[in-house]
Amino acid sequence: MQKSREMVNFPQSTSLKQGRFVLVGSLAWLLAAGVAAQTTSAVSAVPSMAGVPSASVVSSSSPILSSSIASSVSVSSSSNSISTTSSTTAAAAASSSNVTSTSPAAALSASTSTSISASISTSTTTSSYLTPTSTLTPSRSRTTYKNGTPRNGSATADPAYLTTASGIVRILHLTSRLDLLPQSVLDATNAWAESQNLSIQARVFPPEETYDAYVEELMNACRTGQEGMFDVVWVDAVSAGLLSDCLVDLWAWDEGLGSGHDQRILEGGVVGEKLVALPAENSFGLLYYNKDILDRYDFPHGPYSLEEFQTICQTILENERANENYGLTGITGSMVGENLTAWATEWLSAYHATLLTPTNVTIYSETAGAALAQIISWIESGILDTAELGTATTDDARSRFLNGKSIFLRDTPDAMYEIRERRAGFDWAVSPIPNATGGEFVGTFQGWYLGVYKYGKNLAGGVKTVRYLTSLEYQAMNVLKNPSRPMIGTYPQMFRNTTLCGTYGKSACSVYSAITVTTRPSTYAGAYYTNVSSQFTSTLLSIFSGTTTIKYGLDGLDSSLRALLGYAQNNGTDPDIDVPPVVSRPGKKMPSNMGIQLGGLCVIVGVTGVAVTMYRRKQRQELETAGLG
C-alpha cells in the first residue's frame, strides 16, 4: 500500500476554504499516523557519532542508570539505523504479562560511548498477552444522565454499532502528524478496516497550516451545520472543551467506552457528563538533564523532590559561576503560550494546587501561592533565566540545553529525537518531574484525543473507528510494530507488560508509570479556555517580572476568571500567601539595593579622584626639585 494524495476541491457553498484539504488514497494508514506523530518514546537510540554509537536509553534496577546496562534497541554505527533481532527472546518474555518496575525516579540515560542491544518482537499478537483491564467501572447510563433526564443523542444512537457499522469513514487530520509510522502499522490498520467492512479516508491540512487553523475550519463547519465533510477528528489535549458542541457524546452510543484508560487522561475528554473524545496518544512533561555535569558534582541521578532539584541547581551554579560560567542556568523550557500553561500546571500540581475545578475558581490559595513563591526563588537565584520568561520557545530551550547552557530541560518525550538528531556533546538522561515533598511525580498531559463529528455522514462507522484507534489492542500493536519510535500508550497496564516494556525499555516503563498525569482545565472552561489560559500566563509573567506580587496577582486573576466563567466573586478570607525572600544569584554576589550600588560607585570615583590628585602633586614636586617648575 503506497501513500498517495490528491487535492480535494469543495463546493463554493461550503464554509471550508476551497483546496484547503487533501484527500489521501489508501487512507487507513493516516489514522495510525496520528497516534505517533507528536509522541516519542524513551527507547529511541541516538545515531552514531564518528563511528561510535553515541546514545541509547538504558534500563537498570537501580535509580542510577548506567549506560553499560542492556537496553531495548541496538544501534548501527555505520547506518545510524535501529535493528531488531529474532523474536525468540521477546516471545519468551511475553510468557509473563507483568514486569517489575525500576525505581520511580530512575532516569533514562543516554551515553555518548556505549552500544546498547536487546531484542524485541514485532510479530507477537496483542491478544495473546494483553487483556484490557478496566480502571473505570461504568456507573453511567447510555440513555440517561445522573439526574434521570434523557442523554442527548441516545435516542438516535445505535447501540449495536459494532455489528451494523460499515461504509466510508472520513478522518480530519493534520499533515504534520503524518509519515511517521512503518508500513507494517499502516497495513495492519488497513486490514482491520477491511475486515470491518469499512473504507477509511482522510482529509488533511497541508504542512503550512497550523492546529489553530485546523480548529477554526472545524468550528466553521460545525457552526453552519456542514454535513459529510468528515466523521472523525483529531483533538489536542486542550480542545475537547472548545469543540464539545461539535462532537458526539460517545457514551450515548456505548457507556463502556473509556474503560482501562488512565482516568486523569480520560477526564480530559469529558465535558459535563458527556464523553466527547477518547484518549489516543499519551505525552507529558519530563525532566531532561545533563548527566555529565551532575556526575561532576557527585549527583548520581535526577531529583526525587523539588528541594533536591533546587539543591542540585544551586550547588552546580555556585561552583560554575565562581569560575565565571555565567551563561549556565538551572532549567530551561518553553515559556510561551500553552507550553507555559502546561509547565505551570505541573508547578501547581507539585503543590497539590489547581487553577479551576469543575465548579469553582481555585487559583487564589495558599498552595498556589507557595508554588509561585518557589518559582520566584528560582528566578532570583538564577535557576530560571529572566531573559527567557515569556520569550523562550521550544526550539530556544532545546538549543540552550543542547549547547550545554542549562542543567535541566523541561520538555515532552519528542525532545529525545532532536537530541538524537543534533547529537548532544554530553551524556544526558531523563527522569520524571518531582513534586514538592518527594515520592510522587507529575506531568501535564500534552497528547491527543479522537472524537466523532456530530454532522458526519457515518456516525456509527466513526464511533467504531474511534473505538479501535484508541483501543489497547491498537496501541500495543502500534508500539510493537514501530520499535524505533513507539507511541506512549494511554493505558497504565502497558507500562507493566513484559513485551511492551521490552520495546519501551524497563527504565522507560518505570518513568512513565511513576508519573501522575495532570490536565489543564480545558474541559472545565469550555469555550472560554483560550481566554483562561491567556489570563493565567499573563498573570504569571507579571508576578515573575515583579510587576505585581503573588497575592495581588492571584487575587486579580481569581476575580477576573470568576467574572469570565460566571461564578460568584470570592468574598471569603484571603489566603495567607508569603512573599519569597530575595536571593542573590549563586556564585555572582550582587547588591540587591540600588542605593548600595550607587554608593559603591561613588566611593570608587572618589578614591580614583584622590589618587589622581596625589599623583599630580608628586609630579609637580619632582619638577620643582629638578629646577624645571
C-alpha positions in Angstrom: 0.0 0.0 0.0 1.6 3.2 -1.2 0.9 6.6 0.3 -0.8 8.8 -2.3 -2.6 12.1 -2.1 -4.6 14.4 -4.2 -6.1 17.8 -3.7 -9.8 17.9 -3.0 -12.0 20.8 -4.2 -15.0 21.6 -2.1 -18.2 23.3 -3.3 -18.2 27.1 -3.0 -21.2 26.9 -0.7 -19.1 25.1 2.0 -17.6 27.2 4.8 -14.3 25.4 4.3 -11.8 27.1 2.1 -11.6 25.5 -1.3 -8.5 23.5 -1.8 -7.7 23.6 2.0 -7.9 19.8 2.4 -6.0 17.0 0.8 -7.6 13.6 0.1 -5.3 10.7 0.7 -5.6 7.4 -1.2 -5.3 4.0 0.6 -6.0 6.1 3.7 -6.2 3.7 6.7 -2.5 4.5 7.2 -3.4 8.1 8.1 -5.4 7.0 11.1 -2.5 5.3 12.7 -0.2 8.2 11.8 -1.9 10.5 14.2 -1.2 8.3 17.2 2.5 8.7 17.0 3.3 11.9 15.2 3.8 14.1 18.2 4.7 11.4 20.7 8.1 9.8 21.2 9.4 7.1 23.5 12.3 6.8 25.7 13.7 3.9 23.7 14.9 5.9 20.8 18.6 5.4 20.2 20.9 8.3 19.3 22.7 7.9 15.9 26.4 7.2 15.8 28.9 10.0 16.1 32.3 9.4 14.4 31.5 5.7 14.1 30.7 5.3 17.8 27.1 4.7 18.9 26.6 7.9 20.8 23.5 7.4 23.0 20.8 5.0 23.9 18.2 4.6 26.5 19.3 2.0 29.1 17.5 0.1 31.8 18.5 -0.6 35.3 17.1 -1.9 38.6 18.9 0.9 40.3 17.9 4.6 40.4 21.3 5.2 38.9 21.1 4.1 35.3 24.5 3.0 34.0 24.9 3.3 30.3 26.7 -0.1 30.3 23.4 -2.0 31.0 21.5 -3.6 28.2 18.6 -1.6 26.7 15.8 -2.2 24.3 17.3 -1.4 20.9 20.5 -1.8 19.1 22.3 1.0 17.2 24.2 0.5 14.0 27.2 2.8 14.0 27.6 2.5 10.2 24.0 3.2 9.1 22.5 5.0 12.1 19.7 2.5 12.0 17.9 0.7 14.8 17.9 -3.1 14.3 16.0 -5.9 15.9 17.0 -9.5 16.5 14.8 -12.6 16.3 11.6 -12.7 18.2 12.7 -15.6 20.4 13.7 -13.6 23.4 10.7 -11.3 23.3 8.4 -14.3 22.8 9.8 -15.9 25.9 9.4 -12.6 27.8 5.8 -12.4 26.7 5.0 -15.5 28.7 5.0 -13.2 31.7 2.5 -10.4 31.4 3.9 -8.1 34.0 7.3 -6.6 34.7 8.7 -5.3 37.9 9.4 -1.6 37.5 12.6 0.0 38.5 12.8 2.8 41.0 10.2 5.5 40.1 12.9 8.1 40.0 15.1 6.1 37.7 16.3 8.1 34.8 16.6 7.2 31.1 20.3 7.6 30.4 22.0 8.5 27.2 25.7 7.7 26.9 28.0 9.0 24.2 30.2 6.0 24.3 28.1 2.8 24.7 26.4 0.5 22.2 23.2 -1.0 23.6 21.4 -4.0 22.3 18.4 -6.2 23.1 15.7 -8.0 21.1 12.1 -7.3 20.6 9.3 -8.9 18.7 7.2 -7.2 16.1 5.1 -10.2 15.3 3.5 -11.1 18.6 -0.2 -10.7 18.6 -1.6 -8.4 21.3 -4.5 -10.7 22.1 -2.1 -13.4 23.4 -0.7 -11.4 26.2 -2.9 -8.3 26.8 -6.4 -8.2 28.1 -8.0 -4.8 28.7 -8.2 -4.1 32.4 -10.8 -1.6 33.4 -9.7 1.1 35.8 -13.1 2.8 35.4 -16.2 0.9 36.3 -19.0 2.4 34.2 -21.5 3.9 36.6 -23.4 5.8 33.9 -26.3 5.0 31.7 -26.3 5.1 27.9 -29.7 6.7 27.8 -29.9 9.0 30.8 -27.8 11.4 32.8 -27.3 11.0 36.6 -30.3 13.2 37.3 -32.5 10.9 35.2 -33.0 13.2 32.2 -32.5 11.7 28.7 -29.0 11.7 27.5 -28.7 13.9 24.3 -28.2 11.8 21.2 -29.1 8.5 22.8 -32.4 8.2 21.0 -30.7 8.2 17.6 -27.5 6.3 18.6 -27.2 2.7 17.6 -26.1 0.5 20.5 -25.4 -2.3 18.0 -22.9 -0.2 16.1 -20.1 -2.8 16.4 -22.0 -5.1 14.2 -24.0 -2.7 12.0 -21.4 0.0 11.1 -20.0 -0.1 7.6 -19.1 2.2 4.7 -16.8 5.2 4.3 -15.3 6.8 7.4 -13.6 10.2 6.8 -10.9 11.5 9.1 -10.0 15.2 9.5 -6.2 15.3 10.1 -3.1 17.4 10.2 -0.4 16.8 7.7 2.2 17.5 10.4 1.1 14.3 12.1 1.8 12.0 9.1 4.6 9.9 7.6 6.0 8.6 10.9 4.7 5.1 11.0 6.2 2.0 9.4 4.4 0.2 6.6 3.6 -2.7 8.9 1.4 -0.5 11.1 -0.3 1.1 8.1 -1.0 -2.3 6.6 -2.4 -3.7 9.9 -4.7 -0.7 10.2 -6.0 -1.1 6.7 -6.5 -4.8 7.2 -8.7 -4.0 10.3 -10.8 -1.6 8.4 -11.4 -4.0 5.5 -12.3 -6.8 7.9 -14.9 -4.5 9.4 -16.5 -3.6 6.1 -15.2 0.0 6.4 -13.5 2.2 3.9 -11.3 4.8 5.6 -10.5 8.1 4.0 -8.7 11.1 5.4 -8.9 14.8 4.7 -5.8 16.6 5.9 -4.3 20.0 6.1 -1.2 20.9 4.2 2.1 21.3 6.1 2.0 25.1 6.3 -1.3 25.0 8.2 -1.4 25.2 12.0 -3.5 23.4 14.5 -5.4 26.7 15.2 -6.4 26.9 11.6 -7.5 23.2 11.8 -9.7 24.0 14.7 -11.1 27.2 13.0 -12.1 25.2 10.0 -13.8 22.5 12.1 -15.6 25.2 14.1 -16.8 26.9 10.9 -18.1 23.7 9.5 -19.9 23.0 12.8 -21.5 26.5 13.1 -23.1 26.2 9.7 -24.0 22.5 10.0 -21.9 21.3 7.2 -22.6 17.6 6.7 -20.4 14.9 5.2 -17.1 16.7 5.3 -15.6 14.3 7.9 -16.7 11.8 10.5 -13.7 11.6 12.9 -11.5 14.4 14.1 -8.2 14.6 16.0 -8.4 16.8 19.1 -5.4 18.0 21.0 -5.0 18.0 24.8 -6.9 21.2 25.4 -9.5 21.4 22.6 -12.1 18.9 23.9 -14.0 21.6 25.8 -13.8 24.1 22.9 -15.1 21.6 20.4 -17.6 19.7 22.7 -20.7 21.1 21.0 -19.4 19.8 17.6 -18.7 16.3 18.9 -20.9 13.2 19.5 -21.4 12.1 23.1 -19.7 8.7 22.8 -21.4 7.5 26.0 -24.8 7.8 24.2 -23.5 5.0 22.0 -21.6 2.9 24.4 -21.4 3.6 28.2 -18.3 1.3 28.4 -16.1 3.4 26.2 -13.1 4.8 28.1 -12.6 1.8 30.4 -9.0 0.9 31.0 -7.5 4.3 30.0 -5.6 6.4 32.5 -8.5 8.0 34.5 -7.0 11.5 34.5 -6.4 11.5 30.8 -9.9 10.2 30.1 -11.3 13.1 32.1 -9.7 15.5 29.7 -12.2 14.2 27.1 -15.3 14.5 29.4 -17.3 17.7 29.3 -20.1 17.7 32.0 -21.4 14.1 31.7 -20.5 13.7 28.0 -17.6 11.8 26.7 -16.7 13.8 23.6 -13.2 12.5 22.9 -11.3 9.3 23.7 -7.5 9.3 24.6 -5.5 8.2 21.6 -1.9 9.2 22.4 0.0 10.0 25.6 2.6 12.7 26.1 3.6 14.6 29.2 6.3 16.7 30.8 9.6 15.2 31.5 12.8 16.4 33.1 15.9 16.1 30.9 19.3 16.7 32.4 23.0 17.0 31.6 24.3 13.8 33.2 27.9 14.8 32.7 27.6 17.9 34.9 25.6 16.1 37.6 28.2 13.4 37.7 30.9 16.1 38.0 29.3 17.3 41.2 28.5 13.9 42.6 24.8 13.8 41.9 24.2 10.2 40.7 20.6 10.6 39.5 17.8 13.1 38.8 15.9 14.8 41.7 13.4 13.0 43.8 11.8 16.2 45.1 11.8 19.9 44.3 14.0 20.5 47.3 16.6 18.1 45.8 16.2 19.8 42.4 17.0 23.1 43.9 20.0 21.8 45.8 21.4 20.3 42.7 21.0 23.5 40.8 22.4 25.8 43.5 25.4 23.6 44.1 26.3 23.4 40.4 25.6 27.1 39.7 27.6 28.3 42.7 30.6 26.4 41.5 30.3 27.1 37.8 29.7 30.8 38.3 32.6 31.0 40.6 34.6 30.0 37.5 32.9 32.8 35.5 30.4 30.5 33.8 27.5 32.9 34.0 25.8 31.6 30.9 24.7 28.4 32.6 21.2 28.3 34.0 19.4 25.7 36.1 16.5 24.8 33.9 15.1 25.9 30.6 11.9 25.1 28.8 9.3 26.8 26.6 7.9 29.9 28.4 5.3 31.0 25.9 1.6 30.1 25.2 0.2 26.7 26.0 3.7 25.3 26.8 4.0 27.8 29.7 0.5 26.9 30.8 1.4 23.2 30.7 4.6 23.8 32.7 2.8 26.0 35.2 0.2 23.3 35.7 3.0 21.0 36.8 4.2 23.6 39.2 0.7 23.9 40.7 0.3 20.1 40.8 3.6 19.7 42.6 2.0 21.6 45.5 -1.5 20.0 45.0 -2.9 23.3 43.8 -5.2 23.9 40.9 -6.4 26.7 38.6 -10.0 25.6 38.3 -12.3 22.7 39.4 -15.5 21.7 37.5 -17.5 24.2 39.7 -15.1 26.8 41.0 -12.0 29.0 40.5 -9.3 27.8 42.9 -6.1 29.6 42.0 -6.3 32.1 44.9 -5.0 29.7 47.5 -2.0 29.2 49.9 -0.8 26.2 47.9 -0.8 28.1 44.6 1.0 30.9 46.4 3.6 28.5 47.7 4.1 27.1 44.2 4.7 30.5 42.7 6.9 31.6 45.6 9.1 28.6 44.8 9.4 29.6 41.2 10.3 33.2 42.2 13.1 31.9 44.4 14.4 30.0 41.3 14.3 33.2 39.3 16.1 35.2 42.0 18.8 32.5 42.4 19.4 32.2 38.6 17.9 28.7 38.4 15.4 30.2 35.9 16.7 32.9 33.5 14.6 36.0 33.5 15.5 36.6 29.9 13.5 33.5 28.9 10.3 34.4 30.7 7.6 34.9 28.1 10.1 34.6 25.2 11.7 31.2 25.1 10.2 28.8 22.6 10.6 25.1 22.4 13.4 25.4 19.9 15.1 28.1 22.0 15.0 25.9 25.1 16.2 22.8 23.3 19.1 24.7 21.7 20.2 26.1 25.1 20.2 22.6 26.6 22.0 21.0 23.7 24.6 23.8 23.8 25.4 22.9 27.4 23.9 26.2 28.8 21.3 24.6 31.0 21.5 21.8 33.6 17.9 20.7 33.1 15.3 20.9 30.3 11.5 20.6 30.8 10.1 19.1 27.6 8.0 16.3 26.3 9.2 12.9 25.1 9.6 14.1 21.5 12.6 16.1 22.6 14.6 12.9 22.6 14.5 12.8 18.8 16.0 16.2 18.4 18.7 15.5 21.0 19.5 12.4 18.9 19.5 14.2 15.6 21.5 17.1 16.8 23.9 14.9 18.6 24.3 16.3 22.1 28.0 16.5 23.0 27.4 15.2 26.5 25.7 12.3 28.3 22.1 13.1 29.1 19.3 11.4 30.9 15.6 11.7 31.6 13.6 11.5 34.8 10.0 12.3 35.9 9.2 15.7 37.3 9.1 15.6 41.1 6.5 17.2 43.4 7.2 19.5 46.4 7.5 16.8 49.0 9.0 13.9 47.0 7.7 10.4 46.4 5.4 11.4 43.6 6.0 12.7 40.1 3.8 14.9 37.9 3.4 15.6 34.2 0.9 17.6 32.3 -0.9 15.7 29.5 0.1 17.0 26.1 -1.2 14.2 23.9 -4.2 13.7 21.6 -7.8 12.5 21.6 -10.1 11.3 18.9 -13.8 12.4 18.6 -16.7 11.9 16.2 -18.1 15.0 14.4 -21.8 15.3 15.0 -22.6 16.3 11.4 -20.7 13.3 9.9 -22.4 11.1 7.4 -21.3 7.8 9.1 -21.6 8.2 12.9 -21.8 4.5 13.5 -18.6 3.9 11.5 -17.0 6.9 13.2 -17.7 5.6 16.7 -16.4 2.1 15.7 -13.2 3.6 14.2 -12.5 5.8 17.2 -13.1 2.8 19.5 -10.5 0.8 17.6 -7.9 3.6 17.2 -8.0 4.3 20.9 -8.1 0.6 22.0 -5.5 -1.3 23.9 -5.2 -3.7 21.0 -4.3 -0.9 18.6 -1.9 0.9 20.9 0.0 -2.3 21.7 0.2 -3.2 18.0 1.5 0.3 17.3 4.2 0.0 19.8 5.4 -3.4 18.7 5.4 -2.6 15.0 7.2 0.7 15.4 10.0 0.0 17.9 12.2 2.9 16.7 9.5 5.4 17.6 6.9 3.7 19.8 3.9 5.8 20.8 3.3 6.2 24.6 0.1 4.5 25.5 -2.9 5.8 27.4 -3.4 2.5 29.3 -1.4 2.3 32.5 -1.1 -1.5 32.2 1.0 -1.1 29.1 3.9 0.0 31.3 3.6 -3.2 33.3 3.7 -5.6 30.3 6.9 -7.5 29.7 6.7 -7.5 25.9 5.8 -3.8 25.6 8.5 -2.8 28.1 10.9 -4.8 26.0 10.3 -2.2 23.4 10.0 0.8 25.6 12.8 -0.3 27.9 12.3 -1.1 31.6 13.6 2.3 32.7 11.1 4.0 30.4 8.3 1.9 31.8 9.4 2.8 35.3 9.5 6.5 34.5 6.2 6.5 32.6 4.3 4.5 35.2 5.6 6.7 38.0 4.0 9.9 36.6 0.7 11.1 37.9 -0.7 12.8 34.8 -2.5 16.1 35.3 -4.5 18.0 32.8 -5.1 21.7 32.1 -8.7 22.8 32.9 -9.8 23.0 29.3 -13.0 20.9 29.8 -14.0 23.0 32.8 -13.6 26.3 31.0 -15.1 25.0 27.7 -15.2 27.7 25.0 -13.5 30.1 27.4 -10.4 28.1 27.9 -8.2 30.1 25.5 -9.0 33.2 27.5 -8.5 31.4 30.8 -5.0 30.2 29.7 -4.1 33.6 28.4 -5.0 35.3 31.6 -3.2 32.7 33.6 0.1 33.1 31.7 -0.2 36.8 31.7 -0.6 36.9 35.5 2.4 34.5 35.9 4.7 36.7 33.8 3.6 39.8 35.7 4.4 38.1 39.0 7.7 36.7 37.8 8.8 40.0 36.4 8.0 41.8 39.7 5.2 43.9 38.1 2.8 42.6 40.8 3.0 40.4 43.9 1.8 36.9 44.2 -1.0 37.9 46.5 -2.4 40.7 44.3 -1.7 38.8 41.1 -3.7 35.7 42.1 -6.4 37.8 43.7 -6.9 39.7 40.5 -6.8 36.5 38.4 -9.4 34.9 40.7 -11.8 37.8 40.3 -11.3 38.0 36.5 -11.8 34.3 35.9 -14.9 34.3 38.1 -16.4 37.1 36.0 -15.5 35.3 32.8 -16.9 31.9 33.8 -20.0 33.3 35.6 -19.0 32.3 39.2 -19.8 34.4 42.3 -16.9 36.6 43.5 -14.8 35.3 46.4 -15.8 37.3 49.5 -14.2 34.9 51.9 -11.0 35.1 53.9 -7.9 35.9 51.9 -5.3 33.1 51.9 -2.0 33.6 53.8 0.5 34.0 50.9 4.1 34.8 51.9 6.4 36.9 49.7 9.6 34.9 49.0 12.9 36.3 50.1 15.2 37.9 47.6 18.2 35.7 46.9 21.4 36.7 45.1 22.4 34.8 42.0 24.6 31.9 43.1 28.3 32.4 42.5 27.8 36.0 41.5 27.0 38.2 44.5 25.1 41.2 43.5 23.8 44.0 45.8 20.0 43.9 45.9 19.6 47.6 46.7 20.2 50.3 44.1 21.3 52.8 46.7 24.1 50.5 47.8 25.2 50.1 44.2 25.3 53.9 43.6 27.1 54.4 46.9 29.7 51.9 45.9 30.2 53.6 42.5 30.6 57.0 44.3 33.3 55.5 46.5 35.2 54.2 43.5 35.0 57.6 41.8 36.2 59.4 44.9 39.1 57.1 45.5 40.2 57.4 41.9 40.0 61.2 42.2 42.1 61.3 45.3 44.7 59.0 43.7 44.9 61.2 40.6 45.3 64.4 42.7 48.1 62.9 44.8 49.9 61.7 41.6 49.8 65.1 40.0 51.1 66.8 43.3 54.0 64.4 43.3 54.8 65.2 39.7 55.0 69.0 40.4 57.3 68.4 43.4 59.7 66.4 41.3 59.7 69.1 38.6 60.4 71.8 41.2 63.2 69.8 42.7 64.8 69.5 39.2 64.5 73.3 38.7 62.0 72.9 36.0 59.0 74.1 37.9 
